[in-house]
Amino acid sequence: MLAHLVRGSGEDGPVQIPRVPAREAAERELSDPRYHQNDPNLLQRALNWFWERIGDLFDAAAGATPGGWTGLLAIVLVVLLLAVALRLRLGALRRTPTSGGGALFGDRPRTAAEHRAAAERHAADHRWTEAVQERMRAIVLALEERSLLTPGPGRTADEAASEAGRVMPAHSDRLRAAARTFDDVTYGGRPGTEQEYALLSTLDTELRHSKPQLATALRRSGT
């Protein structure tokens, strides 16, 4: 059998084992568990493969980008800045109630006193956003209950402030400011503050003790 394994011109020639038996012998040797005690597990191999692919992707992107890695990082930074700018812009546009903002009141009818009491409860709990919302609703409903505003379940805070400003011209600027505050905390995602709630509470109290200027309102409406 050795004659089949020996290839050469003499007895002292090199011994060459055929390829297939050599491969099988190597595979048997390498299959010994002692050679694989420190091998990474299946999860680690999968993670290594994933990060290698990510690295290849970034290397390819850097190679295709003018300036290499520096150019790629500059592009990523510009994209992030554009995303932030777009987010800020959309956040500002969300509070445009005159072009489709939400209604001031919900579906369940409540009185001005009920909204005022709810506002005070929220304020006691330092929940200033809810307190601002309820106080603004109390302001508008109080004017409706005095027949100074025509009830309008679907009106926005800006519409209510504009109508109220015609019968309460001395408070028109503060009414518009109150409506903007309501829109900011309700549709703009900004939290209300204790100072804003105090301003609305003062406005509410003053409006309840103010006399309307009906003649001024009639002149402005053109009747």
C-alpha distance (Angstrom), angle and dihedral (degrees) to the residues before:
residue distance angle dihedral
M1 . . .
L2 3.78 . .
A3 3.73 87.6 .
H4 3.76 89.8 67.2
L5 3.80 92.1 51.4
V6 3.76 96.7 48.2
R7 3.75 118.4 81.1
G8 3.75 119.8 176.2
S9 3.76 145.1 80.9
G10 3.84 98.1 -89.5
E11 3.72 146.2 21.0
D12 3.79 91.8 -96.8
G13 3.78 94.6 54.3
P14 3.81 120.9 118.5
V15 3.79 118.5 -82.1
Q16 3.79 111.8 -121.8
I17 3.80 119.8 -168.4
P18 3.83 113.5 -149.3
R19 3.83 115.3 -102.9
V20 3.81 100.0 -112.6
P21 3.82 97.5 50.6
A22 3.81 89.6 44.0
R23 3.83 91.9 52.9
E24 3.79 92.0 47.4
A25 3.79 91.3 49.7
A26 3.80 90.8 50.2
E27 3.79 92.3 48.7
R28 3.81 91.1 50.9
E29 3.76 90.4 50.5
L30 3.80 95.1 47.1
S31 3.80 92.2 47.3
D32 3.78 88.9 68.1
P33 3.89 106.2 117.9
R34 3.79 92.2 -132.7
Y35 3.82 89.2 72.2
H36 3.84 92.5 56.4
Q37 3.79 103.4 45.0
N38 3.81 92.8 108.5
D39 3.81 98.2 38.3
P40 3.84 115.5 125.5
N41 3.79 116.0 -104.5
L42 3.79 123.9 -111.5
L43 3.82 94.1 -91.5
Q44 3.78 92.6 49.8
R45 3.80 91.0 49.1
A46 3.80 90.3 50.8
L47 3.81 91.2 50.0
N48 3.78 91.4 47.6
W49 3.79 89.8 51.1
F50 3.82 91.2 48.6
W51 3.81 94.7 50.6
E52 3.80 90.6 45.7
R53 3.80 89.1 55.6
I54 3.82 90.5 47.5
G55 3.78 89.5 50.1
D56 3.80 90.5 49.6
L57 3.79 90.1 50.3
F58 3.80 93.7 51.8
D59 3.79 91.3 44.0
A60 3.79 89.6 52.9
A61 3.82 91.6 47.2
A62 3.80 91.5 48.2
G63 3.79 90.5 48.8
A64 3.79 91.4 52.1
T65 3.82 94.1 45.3
P66 3.80 120.9 84.8
G67 3.79 107.1 -112.2
G68 3.80 94.8 24.7
W69 3.79 116.0 -125.5
T70 3.82 92.2 -4.7
G71 3.79 91.3 56.0
L72 3.79 92.0 46.1
L73 3.81 92.2 51.7
A74 3.80 90.0 48.6
I75 3.82 90.6 53.4
V76 3.82 91.6 48.6
L77 3.82 90.2 50.2
V78 3.81 92.1 50.4
V79 3.82 91.1 49.6
L80 3.82 90.8 50.7
L81 3.80 91.8 49.1
L82 3.80 90.8 49.7
A83 3.82 90.3 50.2
V84 3.82 91.1 51.6
A85 3.80 92.2 47.1
L86 3.81 91.3 48.8
R87 3.80 91.2 49.0
L88 3.79 91.7 51.3
R89 3.80 91.5 46.6
L90 3.80 93.5 50.0
G91 3.79 90.5 46.5
A92 3.79 89.6 55.8
L93 3.80 92.8 46.6
R94 3.79 92.9 52.1
R95 3.78 91.5 74.0
T96 3.83 99.8 63.4
P97 3.80 101.7 117.7
T98 3.82 94.4 167.9
S99 3.79 88.2 65.9
G100 3.77 99.0 49.0
G101 3.83 107.3 -42.1
G102 3.77 121.5 163.0
A103 3.77 125.2 -87.2
L104 3.77 119.7 -90.7
F105 3.80 96.0 -129.9
G106 3.77 134.9 47.1
D107 3.78 127.6 -129.3
R108 3.79 97.7 -88.7
P109 3.81 112.7 79.1
R110 3.80 115.2 -128.6
T111 3.78 135.4 172.8
A112 3.78 126.8 -112.3
A113 3.80 89.3 -110.0
E114 3.80 90.9 54.9
H115 3.80 92.3 50.7
R116 3.81 90.4 45.9
A117 3.80 91.8 51.4
A118 3.81 90.7 48.0
A119 3.80 89.7 51.0
E120 3.79 91.5 52.6
R121 3.81 91.6 49.8
H122 3.81 91.0 51.6
A123 3.79 91.0 47.2
A124 3.80 90.4 51.7
D125 3.80 87.6 55.8
H126 3.85 91.1 46.0
R127 3.78 90.5 -116.6
W128 3.78 93.1 142.8
T129 3.81 98.4 171.2
E130 3.80 92.9 58.2
A131 3.81 90.5 40.2
V132 3.82 91.5 54.8
Q133 3.80 91.6 48.0
E134 3.79 94.6 49.9
R135 3.81 93.6 45.0
M136 3.81 91.6 52.3
R137 3.80 89.7 51.1
A138 3.79 89.8 49.4
I139 3.82 90.5 52.7
V140 3.80 93.6 53.1
L141 3.81 95.3 42.2
A142 3.80 91.5 49.3
L143 3.81 89.0 57.0
E144 3.80 90.5 48.1
E145 3.79 91.1 50.2
R146 3.81 88.6 53.7
S147 3.84 88.8 51.5
L148 3.80 89.8 -117.8
L149 3.80 90.9 119.5
T150 3.77 127.6 38.1
P151 3.83 108.2 -119.8
G152 3.79 109.3 -103.0
P153 3.81 115.1 174.2
G154 3.81 93.0 -172.1
R155 3.80 98.9 45.9
T156 3.78 121.7 119.9
A157 3.78 126.4 -128.3
D158 3.81 91.0 -105.4
E159 3.78 92.4 51.5
A160 3.79 91.1 49.4
A161 3.80 92.0 47.9
S162 3.80 91.5 49.4
E163 3.80 92.6 50.3
A164 3.80 92.8 44.3
G165 3.78 91.2 49.3
R166 3.80 90.0 62.1
V167 3.81 92.7 58.9
M168 3.81 94.5 34.0
P169 3.81 102.0 37.7
A170 3.80 93.8 163.1
H171 3.80 88.5 63.0
S172 3.81 99.4 37.3
D173 3.81 96.0 107.9
R174 3.80 92.8 48.7
L175 3.79 91.1 46.5
R176 3.80 90.7 54.4
A177 3.82 89.9 47.1
A178 3.81 89.6 50.7
A179 3.81 90.4 51.1
R180 3.81 91.2 50.9
T181 3.78 90.1 50.6
F182 3.81 90.4 50.8
D183 3.81 91.2 50.1
D184 3.81 92.6 46.9
V185 3.80 94.8 53.7
T186 3.81 95.6 36.7
Y187 3.81 103.7 41.1
G188 3.81 104.6 9.3
G189 3.79 96.6 58.2
R190 3.83 93.9 -125.1
P191 3.82 116.7 137.6
G192 3.78 118.2 -120.0
T193 3.79 121.6 -116.3
E194 3.77 136.0 -140.2
Q195 3.82 90.5 -115.8
E196 3.81 92.2 54.4
Y197 3.78 91.2 49.8
A198 3.82 90.5 50.0
L199 3.82 90.5 52.4
L200 3.81 92.1 50.8
S201 3.80 91.6 46.3
T202 3.80 91.0 52.5
L203 3.80 90.9 47.2
D204 3.80 90.4 49.8
T205 3.80 91.9 52.2
E206 3.80 93.9 46.3
L207 3.80 93.2 48.2
R208 3.79 90.9 52.4
H209 3.80 89.3 57.4
S210 3.81 98.2 39.4
K211 3.78 126.8 97.8
P212 3.78 117.4 -127.8
Q213 3.81 122.4 -118.5
L214 3.79 97.4 -133.9
A215 3.80 94.4 165.5
T216 3.81 90.0 55.8
A217 3.78 90.6 48.6
L218 3.82 91.6 51.4
R219 3.79 92.3 50.0
R220 3.82 91.6 49.9
S221 3.79 91.7 49.4
G222 3.81 90.1 52.0
T223 3.84 96.4 -121.1
